[in-house]
Amino acid sequence: MPDAGMPADPPPGLAAGGFQSKASMTMTEENPPLRTIASAGVSFSYMAGGSGVPLVLLHGVGSGARSWRAQLAGLGSAFSVAAWDAPGYGESTPVEPDQPTAGDYAARLELFAGLLGFERFHLVGHSLGAIMAARFACAYPARVLSLTLVSPSSGHARLAPEERELLRDRRLNDLRDLGPAGMARARGPRLVSEQAPEAVKAQVIETMARVRPEGYTKAVRMLSVSDTAGDVARLAAGLPVQFIIGGQDVVTPPRDTLAVAAQRPDAKVHVLERCGHALYLEEPDRFNGLLADFAAAAEAAK
């Protein structure tokens, strides 16, 4: 079994005789290695490690694959873990529409999972990634073994048009006026609690500073027209769903997340009281345990 911090074997479907020759994969120097996979002109950069049942991790609007390092290291003994750079992030090809929807990102996730040979997998989405994950689970229910929504953004579709525009433009103006690095310094500290270690705060800022303006802009526009609660209400009845939220989250406050979770009364809800928005960075061991336990219960219930 490969160490999550070392280059692993090619993922299922990419070995000889696997996915067709139009797919290609390269690796760059990262720890764990940053991989690139491509097919028909669409590329994805991602990090992967471990072996076992597939587990896919989707990051938030100001983040990237590298933010999941603690999950790659901590869960690789039980899962084949893949954390993508969302379309327009890292080396991943942006979605095409200037005003994309969650469905555009769900379609890219379907392609990404297919390239990895993941027929069915546990799916985890953080913040904006939760919007993508919920839509994917609605559109491709047979592909999802379990769904975990972490500090999910509720989307802005239910807000008044002027409020949606204000929230959208505030983010995009920060990017325009400050650039990715300046935006990261201004916005990054809000993603964690006040007592978060300095190393965690620095990691959040460093990752946000790497966002690509085109990808970030399209993601923000997608956020503006999304309705996570509506998608959660439409999830298949038999799908195991859980929510993990930070008690000190000021980005997606608990009251907002609980309103989304209320659309799925049978979902498990865990509140990490001392954590902010990026709770998987603040309490990685506890977070990893919740993911592993939930996935195991879903597998046992099949």
KOLDRENVEX-334150 format. One line per 2 residues: number of its first residue (from 1); their letters; for each residue x, y, z of N, C-alpha, C. Coordinates in Angstrom, 3 decimals, padded with zeros to 6 digits. Last residue first. Layout:
REM KOLDRENVEX-334150
NUM) A) X Y Z X Y Z X Y Z; ...
REM end
This chain:
REM KOLDRENVEX-334150
302) KA) -025.294 -001.549 003.129 -025.623 -001.888 001.737 -026.337 -003.233 001.651; -024.405 -000.983 005.633 -025.852 -000.940 005.428 -026.267 -001.363 004.024
300) AE) -021.660 -000.951 005.497 -022.296 -002.046 006.225 -023.798 -002.119 005.957; -021.226 001.462 004.131 -020.862 000.206 003.501 -021.583 -000.965 004.166
298) AA) -022.107 003.276 006.068 -022.795 003.209 004.768 -022.497 001.901 004.059; -020.237 002.784 008.058 -021.646 002.516 008.327 -022.437 002.417 007.022
296) AA) -017.937 003.682 006.729 -018.043 002.286 007.151 -019.489 001.902 007.424; -018.531 006.396 006.424 -018.363 005.557 005.239 -018.509 004.071 005.606
294) FD) -018.544 007.145 009.106 -019.751 007.300 008.304 -019.682 006.412 007.061; -015.909 006.659 009.903 -017.009 005.969 010.568 -018.284 006.001 009.727
292) AL) -014.495 008.407 008.195 -014.266 006.971 008.142 -015.418 006.202 008.761; -015.495 010.956 008.938 -015.620 010.465 007.572 -015.501 008.944 007.521
290) LG) -014.784 011.033 011.646 -016.192 011.137 011.260 -016.405 010.624 009.837; -011.995 010.890 011.423 -012.739 009.828 012.095 -014.215 009.847 011.736
288) NF) -011.412 013.302 010.192 -011.146 012.057 009.486 -011.906 010.890 010.107; -012.118 015.029 012.326 -012.826 015.084 011.053 -012.641 013.779 010.282
286) RD) -010.212 014.354 014.225 -011.629 014.161 014.519 -012.442 014.133 013.234; -007.904 015.060 012.783 -008.086 013.693 013.273 -009.561 013.412 013.563
284) PE) -008.209 017.843 012.163 -008.175 016.822 011.114 -008.429 015.410 011.620; -009.262 020.476 013.064 -009.340 019.230 013.822 -009.324 018.046 012.854
282) EL) -008.550 022.406 011.100 -008.387 022.689 012.529 -008.400 021.423 013.385; -009.160 021.359 008.632 -007.778 021.748 008.902 -007.538 021.946 010.399
280) YL) -011.826 020.959 008.763 -011.018 019.775 008.475 -009.533 020.063 008.608; -012.879 023.514 009.067 -012.744 022.665 010.252 -011.900 021.424 010.003
278) AH) -013.057 026.199 007.985 -012.164 025.151 007.467 -011.861 024.143 008.567; -014.724 027.737 009.749 -015.208 027.231 008.465 -014.365 026.068 007.946
276) GC) -013.788 026.776 013.075 -014.374 027.708 012.133 -014.772 026.995 010.851; -014.359 024.944 016.152 -013.798 025.132 014.815 -014.527 026.210 014.028
274) RE) -015.440 024.098 018.487 -014.303 025.012 018.576 -013.711 025.369 017.219; -017.531 022.286 017.840 -017.821 023.562 018.475 -016.670 024.556 018.439
272) LV) -018.600 020.710 015.292 -017.301 020.819 015.962 -017.228 022.209 016.566; -021.459 018.898 014.979 -020.986 020.263 015.179 -019.661 020.207 015.934
270) HV) -023.062 016.813 012.703 -022.008 016.913 013.703 -021.538 018.362 013.776; -025.877 015.058 011.773 -025.306 016.401 011.869 -024.292 016.415 013.009
268) KA) -027.267 012.794 009.434 -026.513 012.990 010.670 -025.899 014.383 010.633; -030.533 013.012 007.994 -029.080 013.193 007.909 -028.466 013.319 009.300
266) DP) -033.252 012.925 007.998 -032.561 011.726 008.459 -031.044 011.860 008.420; -034.122 015.404 006.930 -034.292 015.126 008.363 -033.538 013.907 008.875
264) RQ) -033.082 017.544 004.950 -032.820 016.099 004.970 -032.903 015.629 006.419; -033.476 020.126 005.395 -034.120 019.583 004.205 -033.949 018.072 004.111
262) AA) -031.843 020.734 007.496 -033.250 020.457 007.807 -034.010 019.917 006.608; -029.468 021.509 006.329 -029.577 020.134 006.832 -031.020 019.757 007.134
260) VA) -030.056 024.222 005.883 -029.863 023.322 004.746 -030.057 021.873 005.193; -030.186 025.062 008.513 -031.360 025.242 007.665 -031.264 024.371 006.413
258) LT) -027.605 024.581 009.324 -028.665 023.761 009.897 -029.961 023.899 009.111; -026.307 026.622 007.919 -026.051 025.230 007.574 -027.141 024.315 008.120
256) DR) -027.301 028.863 009.251 -027.541 028.695 007.825 -027.354 027.244 007.405; -026.385 028.481 011.861 -027.830 028.602 011.621 -028.169 028.398 010.147
254) PP) -023.531 028.415 011.564 -024.297 027.204 011.869 -025.793 027.326 011.586; -022.427 030.394 008.704 -022.776 030.236 010.117 -023.647 029.007 010.372
252) TV) -020.050 030.380 006.730 -021.353 029.734 006.606 -021.808 029.423 008.040; -018.287 032.174 008.076 -018.479 032.221 006.623 -019.815 031.583 006.251
250) VD) -017.897 031.701 010.687 -018.487 033.005 010.371 -018.713 033.165 008.873; -018.021 029.025 012.863 -017.939 029.380 011.447 -018.643 030.714 011.202
248) QG) -017.937 027.783 015.276 -017.482 029.169 015.217 -017.316 029.655 013.776; -018.744 025.174 014.845 -019.546 025.995 015.748 -019.167 027.457 015.724
246) GI) -018.788 023.815 011.655 -017.987 024.428 012.703 -018.837 025.354 013.560; -020.206 020.645 010.617 -020.148 022.109 010.628 -019.302 022.600 011.796
244) IF) -021.179 018.150 008.517 -020.190 018.472 009.551 -019.980 019.976 009.496; -023.786 015.965 007.686 -023.301 017.339 007.690 -022.286 017.475 008.818
242) QV) -024.502 013.099 005.635 -024.144 013.720 006.901 -023.641 015.134 006.657; -026.435 010.516 004.205 -026.007 011.912 004.150 -025.617 012.371 005.543
240) PL) -027.024 007.708 002.196 -026.544 008.180 003.502 -025.950 009.588 003.373; -029.895 007.435 000.159 -028.494 007.871 000.211 -028.101 008.289 001.622
238) GA) -032.546 006.795 -000.225 -031.689 005.830 000.446 -030.248 006.244 000.603; -033.706 008.978 -001.592 -034.129 008.655 -000.227 -033.158 007.730 000.488
236) AL) -031.657 011.332 -003.307 -032.316 010.025 -003.255 -032.567 009.607 -001.817; -032.299 014.852 -002.915 -031.415 013.690 -002.870 -032.208 012.396 -002.750
234) RA) -033.785 017.152 -002.813 -034.031 016.241 -003.936 -033.154 014.993 -003.909; -032.878 018.655 -000.711 -034.248 018.156 -000.634 -034.545 017.122 -001.714
232) VD) -030.408 019.404 -001.749 -030.452 018.460 -000.630 -031.851 017.854 -000.504; -031.254 021.281 -003.671 -030.636 020.026 -004.098 -030.662 018.989 -002.979
230) GA) -032.281 023.284 -001.988 -033.136 022.650 -002.980 -032.573 021.330 -003.455; -029.998 023.983 -000.566 -031.133 023.392 000.145 -032.069 022.686 -000.826
228) TD) -028.423 025.171 -002.567 -028.024 023.899 -001.967 -029.185 023.221 -001.271; -028.618 026.802 -005.246 -029.579 026.574 -004.159 -029.295 025.207 -003.551
226) SV) -026.855 029.354 -007.140 -027.050 027.994 -006.622 -028.008 027.964 -005.433; -025.937 031.695 -008.184 -027.199 031.184 -008.726 -027.551 029.801 -008.173
224) SL) -023.531 032.286 -006.925 -024.581 033.298 -006.926 -025.926 032.757 -007.379; -021.827 030.168 -007.486 -022.356 030.328 -006.136 -023.574 031.245 -006.127
222) MR) -021.141 030.886 -010.118 -021.944 029.697 -009.865 -022.597 029.761 -008.494; -019.575 033.118 -009.580 -020.807 033.288 -010.352 -021.724 032.081 -010.185
220) VA) -017.485 031.858 -008.256 -018.302 032.838 -007.541 -019.624 033.067 -008.274; -016.456 030.335 -010.373 -016.992 029.672 -009.194 -017.894 030.611 -008.401
218) KT) -015.550 032.321 -012.104 -016.649 031.452 -012.522 -017.272 030.721 -011.339; -013.507 033.425 -010.480 -014.627 034.239 -010.949 -015.804 033.375 -011.358
216) YG) -011.750 031.256 -010.162 -012.409 031.828 -008.998 -013.640 032.625 -009.419; -010.895 030.904 -012.824 -011.603 029.844 -012.119 -012.374 030.360 -010.923
214) EP) -009.653 033.398 -013.322 -010.768 032.921 -014.148 -011.578 031.856 -013.426; -007.614 033.611 -011.253 -008.741 034.547 -011.356 -009.908 034.034 -012.183
212) RV) -006.673 030.866 -009.319 -006.595 031.476 -010.648 -007.810 032.387 -010.833; -005.219 030.819 -006.056 -006.383 030.699 -006.944 -006.125 031.412 -008.264
210) RA) -003.164 031.005 -004.237 -002.875 030.310 -005.477 -004.060 030.282 -006.450; -004.075 032.083 -001.891 -003.256 032.951 -002.746 -002.950 032.321 -004.097
208) MT) -005.196 029.919 -000.611 -006.076 030.877 -001.274 -005.296 031.769 -002.231; -002.861 028.729 000.450 -003.663 028.026 -000.549 -004.560 028.985 -001.309
206) EI) -001.970 030.683 002.266 -001.096 030.239 001.174 -001.889 029.552 000.065; -004.130 030.828 004.052 -003.749 031.998 003.250 -002.915 031.579 002.047
204) VQ) -004.103 028.241 005.148 -005.307 028.749 004.481 -004.942 029.906 003.554; -001.540 028.199 006.303 -001.874 027.268 005.229 -003.086 027.747 004.440
202) AK) -001.752 030.130 008.295 -000.816 030.349 007.188 -001.139 029.440 006.013; -003.588 028.877 009.977 -003.933 030.153 009.344 -003.036 030.414 008.135
200) VA) -001.992 026.707 010.741 -003.231 026.468 010.001 -003.675 027.747 009.294; 000.037 027.979 012.134 000.377 027.189 010.955 -000.856 026.915 010.097
198) EP) -001.278 029.078 014.304 -000.766 029.972 013.267 -000.421 029.214 011.994; -004.263 027.283 015.251 -002.805 027.466 015.249 -002.357 028.361 014.097
196) AQ) -007.275 028.970 016.218 -006.582 028.071 015.290 -005.076 028.327 015.335; -008.767 030.671 017.746 -007.738 029.883 018.444 -007.006 028.914 017.519
194) ES) -010.596 031.753 015.984 -009.574 032.624 016.554 -008.446 031.835 017.203; -011.099 029.481 013.194 -011.460 030.093 014.470 -010.308 030.937 015.003
192) VL) -010.943 030.285 009.655 -010.639 029.461 010.824 -011.032 030.217 012.089; -011.531 032.076 007.695 -011.914 030.690 007.466 -011.657 029.781 008.658
190) RP) -010.533 034.544 008.119 -011.931 034.341 008.489 -012.350 032.879 008.368; -007.956 034.578 007.002 -008.109 034.356 008.438 -009.544 034.120 008.896
188) GR) -008.551 035.111 004.127 -008.128 033.821 004.651 -008.343 033.619 006.139; -009.086 037.748 003.380 -010.198 036.826 003.606 -009.784 035.542 004.325
186) AR) -006.626 039.106 003.221 -007.805 039.764 003.775 -008.879 038.762 004.189; -004.834 037.329 002.070 -004.489 037.928 003.360 -005.708 038.555 004.024
184) AM) -006.239 036.773 -000.293 -005.987 035.708 000.674 -005.646 036.272 002.044; -006.129 039.229 -001.575 -007.422 038.688 -001.171 -007.248 037.603 -000.120
182) GA) -003.387 039.307 -002.092 -003.996 040.281 -001.196 -005.350 039.828 -000.710; -003.177 037.111 -003.883 -002.421 037.132 -002.628 -003.019 038.112 -001.630
180) PG) -004.996 037.750 -006.051 -005.160 036.556 -005.226 -004.430 036.612 -003.888; -005.889 041.302 -005.906 -005.185 040.165 -006.473 -005.329 038.958 -005.565
178) LD) -007.311 043.497 -005.069 -006.235 043.015 -004.203 -005.358 041.959 -004.863; -009.223 044.086 -007.034 -008.488 045.174 -006.383 -007.249 044.696 -005.632
176) RL) -010.240 041.595 -007.915 -009.746 042.598 -008.877 -008.829 043.607 -008.202; -010.998 040.375 -005.497 -010.030 039.724 -006.385 -009.414 040.742 -007.340
174) DN) -012.854 042.243 -004.574 -011.659 041.941 -003.774 -010.583 041.308 -004.650; -014.739 042.002 -006.605 -014.012 043.266 -006.463 -012.762 043.076 -005.610
172) LR) -015.723 039.467 -006.109 -014.995 039.712 -007.351 -014.221 041.030 -007.310; -016.973 039.808 -003.587 -015.883 038.847 -003.772 -015.047 039.188 -005.007
170) RD) -018.851 041.785 -004.283 -017.905 042.014 -003.182 -016.711 041.070 -003.312; -020.417 040.640 -006.241 -019.484 041.700 -006.623 -018.468 041.989 -005.520
168) RL) -021.901 038.749 -004.719 -021.037 038.340 -005.832 -019.975 039.392 -006.123; -023.262 040.427 -002.950 -022.351 039.411 -002.439 -021.387 038.935 -003.521
166) LE) -024.747 042.017 -004.790 -023.839 042.636 -003.831 -022.810 041.628 -003.328; -026.294 040.124 -006.125 -025.303 040.891 -006.871 -024.279 041.526 -005.940
164) RE) -027.930 039.240 -004.009 -027.056 038.311 -004.732 -025.937 039.056 -005.444; -029.285 041.609 -003.471 -028.395 041.044 -002.461 -027.437 040.041 -003.089
162) EP) -030.765 041.973 -005.797 -029.777 042.989 -005.431 -028.808 042.480 -004.365; -032.439 039.639 -005.813 -031.416 039.870 -006.847 -030.354 040.883 -006.445
160) AL) -032.708 037.989 -002.634 -033.183 039.014 -003.564 -032.078 039.328 -004.567; -031.864 034.462 -002.488 -031.775 035.847 -002.042 -032.378 036.787 -003.076
158) RA) -031.779 031.963 -003.514 -033.013 032.343 -002.825 -032.982 033.782 -002.301; -029.228 031.650 -004.573 -030.373 031.709 -005.488 -031.649 032.190 -004.821
156) HG) -026.843 031.380 -003.284 -027.527 032.672 -003.167 -028.796 032.775 -004.002; -025.623 028.709 -001.142 -025.895 029.334 -002.429 -026.743 030.580 -002.234
154) SS) -024.904 027.685 001.257 -026.298 027.479 000.869 -026.589 027.982 -000.532; -021.942 025.864 001.716 -022.545 027.124 001.299 -023.967 026.831 000.853
152) PS) -021.352 023.625 004.420 -021.824 023.882 003.058 -022.307 025.308 002.855; -019.472 022.315 006.199 -019.642 023.776 006.181 -020.237 024.223 004.848
150) VL) -019.685 019.534 004.187 -018.885 020.151 005.247 -019.003 021.666 005.139; -021.443 016.722 003.547 -021.412 018.149 003.235 -020.807 018.881 004.427
148) TL) -021.097 013.587 002.244 -020.778 014.401 003.413 -020.640 015.852 002.971; -022.694 010.754 001.112 -022.477 012.174 000.847 -022.234 012.900 002.155
146) SL) -021.961 007.538 -000.313 -022.403 008.385 000.801 -022.015 009.814 000.460; -021.816 006.555 -002.922 -022.015 005.637 -001.802 -022.498 006.363 -000.557
144) VR) -022.858 007.521 -006.072 -022.479 008.024 -004.745 -022.825 007.001 -003.660; -023.834 006.784 -008.525 -022.378 006.859 -008.380 -021.941 007.112 -006.936
142) AP) -026.552 006.973 -008.642 -025.990 005.631 -008.602 -024.487 005.630 -008.367; -027.085 009.725 -008.921 -027.257 009.073 -007.612 -026.621 007.692 -007.527
140) YA) -026.351 012.146 -010.442 -025.756 010.825 -010.656 -025.878 009.989 -009.380; -027.753 014.422 -009.637 -027.686 014.094 -011.060 -027.209 012.670 -011.325
138) CA) -027.475 014.488 -006.859 -028.806 014.545 -007.466 -028.776 014.023 -008.897; -024.741 014.436 -006.589 -025.514 013.343 -005.997 -026.944 013.328 -006.509
136) FR) -024.091 016.874 -007.831 -023.641 015.614 -008.418 -024.488 014.457 -007.889; -025.227 018.663 -006.004 -025.774 018.580 -007.351 -025.357 017.280 -008.039
134) AA) -023.587 018.142 -003.784 -025.026 017.914 -003.688 -025.650 017.804 -005.071; -021.059 018.897 -004.817 -021.307 017.528 -004.372 -022.795 017.221 -004.312
132) MI) -021.346 021.637 -005.339 -021.039 020.717 -006.433 -021.406 019.288 -006.045; -021.795 022.502 -002.712 -022.784 022.783 -003.756 -022.587 021.812 -004.913
130) AG) -019.435 021.715 -001.523 -020.665 021.051 -001.105 -021.791 021.309 -002.097; -017.600 023.475 -002.579 -017.552 022.081 -003.018 -018.777 021.296 -002.608
128) LS) -018.152 025.705 -001.061 -018.587 025.691 -002.453 -018.564 024.275 -003.022; -017.887 023.638 001.669 -018.286 024.988 001.294 -018.827 025.022 -000.138
126) HG) -016.697 020.521 000.620 -016.569 021.586 001.601 -017.000 022.911 000.995; -017.849 017.257 000.126 -017.723 018.599 -000.406 -017.676 019.627 000.701
124) VL) -017.297 013.904 -000.622 -017.202 014.923 000.433 -017.021 016.280 -000.230; -018.437 010.687 -001.334 -018.227 012.043 -001.837 -018.303 013.038 -000.689
122) HF) -017.481 007.422 -002.139 -017.929 008.330 -001.079 -017.531 009.740 -001.511; -018.400 005.908 -005.281 -017.443 006.465 -004.331 -018.162 007.273 -003.263
120) RE) -018.275 003.930 -008.217 -019.057 004.402 -007.065 -018.074 004.857 -005.996; -016.224 003.995 -010.161 -017.617 003.796 -010.544 -018.568 004.286 -009.459
118) FG) -013.396 005.406 -010.960 -014.249 005.346 -009.766 -015.710 005.206 -010.210; -011.496 005.833 -012.883 -012.053 004.496 -012.767 -012.910 004.309 -011.542
116) LL) -010.640 008.353 -013.361 -009.970 007.629 -012.277 -010.456 006.193 -012.157; -012.427 009.081 -015.324 -011.013 008.968 -015.670 -010.232 008.218 -014.604
114) GA) -014.772 009.221 -013.789 -014.618 008.207 -014.820 -013.174 007.995 -015.227; -014.276 011.431 -012.205 -014.415 010.124 -011.566 -014.257 009.003 -012.585
112) FL) -014.219 013.400 -014.266 -013.053 013.159 -013.417 -013.125 011.779 -012.780; -016.880 013.291 -015.225 -015.751 012.981 -016.103 -014.520 012.615 -015.289
110) EL) -018.219 014.091 -012.935 -018.538 012.790 -013.521 -017.417 012.341 -014.452; -017.195 016.639 -012.660 -016.870 015.644 -011.647 -017.166 014.238 -012.163
108) RA) -018.377 017.873 -014.842 -016.916 017.706 -014.827 -016.500 016.665 -013.788; -021.028 017.814 -013.958 -020.663 017.085 -015.175 -019.150 016.869 -015.259
106) AY) -020.839 019.508 -011.766 -021.187 018.108 -011.549 -020.818 017.268 -012.765; -020.345 021.923 -013.051 -019.281 021.343 -012.232 -019.561 019.870 -011.936
104) DG) -022.807 022.285 -014.289 -021.593 022.269 -015.105 -020.436 021.628 -014.340; -024.584 022.360 -012.122 -024.615 021.224 -013.030 -023.394 021.142 -013.921
102) AT) -024.199 024.815 -010.996 -023.653 023.658 -010.288 -023.630 022.432 -011.184; -023.442 026.882 -013.879 -024.314 026.388 -012.822 -023.621 025.245 -012.105
100) PQ) -021.660 029.814 -015.133 -021.916 028.379 -014.974 -022.930 028.098 -013.873; -021.306 032.128 -017.125 -022.194 032.032 -015.969 -022.556 030.555 -015.774
98) DP) -019.601 031.386 -019.142 -019.199 032.515 -018.294 -020.048 032.570 -017.026; -019.078 027.848 -019.675 -019.964 029.028 -019.598 -019.374 030.140 -018.732
96) EV) -016.899 025.853 -019.342 -016.990 026.752 -020.492 -017.888 027.973 -020.269; -014.649 025.377 -016.569 -015.890 025.084 -017.279 -016.093 026.159 -018.339
94) PT) -011.025 025.198 -016.939 -012.268 025.839 -016.492 -013.485 025.275 -017.209; -008.931 022.445 -016.204 -009.550 023.251 -017.254 -010.834 023.895 -016.744
92) SE) -006.511 022.520 -013.622 -007.769 022.004 -014.140 -008.406 022.977 -015.130; -004.281 023.205 -012.264 -004.113 022.957 -013.700 -005.396 022.427 -014.335
90) GY) -005.819 025.341 -009.996 -004.639 024.549 -010.287 -004.434 024.433 -011.787; -009.145 025.805 -011.288 -008.187 025.877 -010.189 -006.992 024.994 -010.536
88) GP) -010.877 025.239 -013.327 -010.393 026.611 -013.217 -009.411 026.834 -012.084; -012.566 022.722 -011.550 -012.355 023.385 -012.846 -011.986 024.858 -012.683
86) AD) -010.715 021.974 -008.502 -011.961 022.188 -009.238 -011.666 022.840 -010.589; -008.404 019.609 -007.966 -008.510 021.043 -008.155 -009.751 021.252 -009.013
84) WA) -009.537 016.791 -005.946 -009.292 017.514 -007.197 -009.046 018.991 -006.974; -008.393 014.103 -004.287 -008.815 015.484 -004.033 -008.505 016.296 -005.282
82) AV) -008.974 010.785 -003.527 -008.638 011.718 -004.598 -009.233 013.076 -004.260; -008.086 007.766 -001.955 -008.527 009.148 -001.791 -008.065 009.991 -002.975
80) SF) -009.103 004.803 -001.197 -008.378 005.379 -002.320 -008.874 006.819 -002.445; -008.975 004.062 002.323 -009.647 004.547 001.124 -008.638 004.875 000.033
78) AS) -007.449 003.264 004.470 -008.751 002.634 004.295 -009.424 002.977 002.975; -005.121 004.671 004.477 -005.034 003.259 004.847 -006.343 002.521 004.607
76) GL) -005.740 007.326 003.908 -005.225 006.481 002.840 -005.109 005.007 003.194; -006.438 009.107 005.823 -007.484 008.189 005.374 -006.999 007.193 004.326
74) GA) -004.306 010.814 006.434 -005.010 010.116 007.506 -005.994 009.061 007.068; -003.330 011.892 004.041 -002.429 011.167 004.933 -003.190 010.297 005.922
72) LQ) -005.629 013.067 002.989 -004.882 012.108 002.184 -003.973 011.254 003.071; -006.183 014.786 005.098 -007.123 013.704 004.805 -006.449 012.640 003.934
70) AR) -004.085 016.548 005.015 -004.279 015.764 006.240 -005.262 014.628 006.031; -004.430 017.750 002.444 -003.279 016.885 002.724 -003.489 015.999 003.955
68) WS) -006.324 019.402 001.326 -006.786 018.135 001.896 -005.627 017.215 002.286; -005.252 021.554 000.045 -005.797 021.804 001.378 -006.210 020.517 002.081
66) RA) -004.583 020.825 -002.526 -003.545 020.697 -001.493 -004.080 020.957 -000.083; -006.791 021.491 -004.121 -006.562 020.098 -003.739 -005.612 019.980 -002.558
64) GS) -008.040 024.609 -002.730 -007.504 023.767 -003.782 -007.244 022.377 -003.245; -009.836 027.719 -002.217 -008.939 026.658 -001.785 -008.433 025.857 -002.980
62) GV) -012.101 029.322 -002.197 -010.785 029.932 -002.055 -009.706 028.931 -001.724; -014.304 027.604 -002.417 -014.060 028.604 -003.455 -012.662 029.210 -003.380
60) GH) -013.330 024.218 -001.334 -014.159 025.414 -001.396 -013.642 026.442 -002.386; -012.956 020.836 -002.733 -012.588 021.987 -001.919 -013.542 023.165 -002.123
58) LL) -013.879 017.512 -002.455 -014.073 018.730 -003.245 -013.861 019.949 -002.342; -012.786 014.199 -002.635 -012.847 015.403 -001.817 -012.903 016.641 -002.705
56) VL) -013.765 010.817 -002.702 -013.455 012.016 -003.478 -013.736 013.255 -002.645; -012.802 007.557 -002.330 -013.297 008.707 -001.574 -012.837 009.953 -002.314
54) PV) -013.125 004.057 -003.053 -012.827 005.433 -003.455 -013.524 006.478 -002.588; -011.790 001.565 -000.924 -012.999 002.138 -001.504 -012.714 003.598 -001.869
52) GS) -008.255 001.211 -001.504 -009.511 000.804 -000.889 -010.689 001.420 -001.619; -005.399 003.233 -000.775 -006.063 002.185 -001.526 -007.318 001.776 -000.768
50) GG) -003.357 006.249 -001.137 -004.060 005.190 -000.442 -004.631 004.143 -001.360; -003.936 009.270 -003.041 -003.141 008.356 -002.250 -003.999 007.279 -001.638
48) AM) -003.711 012.363 -004.851 -004.298 011.058 -004.590 -003.362 010.223 -003.749; -004.663 015.494 -006.191 -003.782 014.723 -005.336 -004.479 013.424 -004.980
46) YS) -004.876 017.051 -009.455 -005.447 016.468 -008.239 -004.344 015.824 -007.425; -006.053 018.640 -012.379 -004.965 018.397 -011.449 -005.586 017.938 -010.139
44) FS) -007.444 017.794 -015.481 -007.687 017.928 -014.045 -006.344 017.769 -013.332; -008.478 018.888 -018.751 -007.472 018.442 -017.791 -007.952 018.632 -016.361
42) VG) -009.781 018.201 -021.859 -010.138 018.633 -020.507 -009.145 018.028 -019.528; -009.190 017.066 -024.322 -008.965 018.490 -024.136 -009.351 019.044 -022.787
40) AS) -009.721 014.324 -023.958 -010.507 015.103 -024.917 -010.403 016.601 -024.658; -008.336 014.241 -020.771 -009.048 013.495 -021.787 -009.841 014.464 -022.647
38) AI) -005.904 013.945 -018.135 -006.579 014.690 -019.197 -007.266 013.749 -020.162; -004.417 014.656 -015.028 -005.053 013.677 -015.896 -005.883 014.438 -016.910
36) TR) -001.760 015.150 -012.859 -002.604 015.748 -013.884 -003.124 014.651 -014.782; -000.927 015.368 -009.360 -001.081 014.628 -010.603 -001.914 015.443 -011.583
34) LP) 001.304 016.124 -006.953 000.198 016.695 -007.704 000.169 016.010 -009.058; 002.234 013.976 -004.264 002.432 014.461 -005.627 001.161 015.032 -006.229
32) PN) 001.756 015.372 -000.891 001.850 014.306 -001.874 001.916 014.843 -003.297; 004.059 017.259 -002.305 004.047 016.252 -001.270 002.692 016.298 -000.559
30) EE) 005.264 017.692 -005.634 004.440 018.106 -004.508 004.551 017.016 -003.474; 006.255 017.980 -008.759 006.845 017.850 -007.428 005.947 018.495 -006.380
28) TM) 003.818 016.294 -010.853 004.780 017.342 -010.568 005.254 017.189 -009.129; 002.867 013.894 -013.274 002.995 014.267 -011.872 004.041 015.361 -011.747
26) TM) 000.302 013.016 -015.686 001.649 013.423 -015.329 001.655 013.772 -013.854; -001.609 011.078 -017.898 -001.384 011.513 -016.533 000.069 011.902 -016.364
24) SA) -004.297 010.892 -020.329 -002.879 010.900 -019.984 -002.721 011.419 -018.572; -006.572 009.396 -022.590 -006.299 009.929 -021.260 -004.801 009.878 -021.000
22) KS) -006.671 008.079 -024.963 -006.818 009.527 -025.026 -006.576 010.182 -023.671; -006.617 005.364 -024.475 -005.340 006.035 -024.664 -005.449 007.542 -024.762
20) QF) -009.066 004.592 -021.889 -008.546 004.620 -023.244 -007.325 005.520 -023.376; -008.380 002.881 -018.797 -009.087 003.890 -019.588 -008.363 004.111 -020.904
18) GG) -006.445 -000.017 -019.088 -007.528 000.652 -018.386 -008.232 001.639 -019.279; -004.220 -001.107 -020.212 -005.471 -001.773 -020.496 -006.646 -001.143 -019.802
16) AA) -002.216 -000.047 -017.535 -002.258 -000.612 -018.880 -003.550 -001.380 -019.078; -004.121 002.243 -015.458 -003.069 001.267 -015.688 -003.208 000.719 -017.115
14) LG) -006.331 003.705 -015.088 -005.240 004.348 -015.806 -004.052 003.412 -016.020; -008.156 002.259 -013.636 -008.607 002.782 -014.907 -007.503 003.456 -015.703
12) PP) -007.070 003.371 -010.436 -007.756 002.384 -011.250 -008.244 003.012 -012.543; -004.092 005.506 -010.585 -005.401 005.133 -010.085 -006.058 004.115 -010.977
10) PD) -000.684 004.426 -010.410 -001.749 005.092 -011.136 -003.101 004.626 -010.639; 000.659 004.299 -007.036 000.430 003.712 -008.338 -000.647 004.490 -009.064
8) AP) 001.892 007.377 -005.536 001.178 006.112 -005.516 001.106 005.545 -006.927; 004.497 009.166 -004.033 003.797 008.839 -005.270 003.176 007.461 -005.196
6) MG) 003.674 009.785 -000.553 004.613 009.401 -001.595 003.840 009.117 -002.869; 001.848 010.139 001.464 002.751 011.248 001.182 003.759 010.952 000.093
4) AD) 000.507 007.801 001.756 -000.235 008.932 001.188 000.673 010.096 000.872; 002.311 004.937 000.639 002.153 005.978 001.637 001.461 007.168 000.998
2) PM) 000.684 002.179 -000.942 001.538 003.359 -000.999 001.251 004.304 000.139; 000.846 -001.199 000.000 000.000 000.000 000.000 000.879 001.246 000.000
REM end
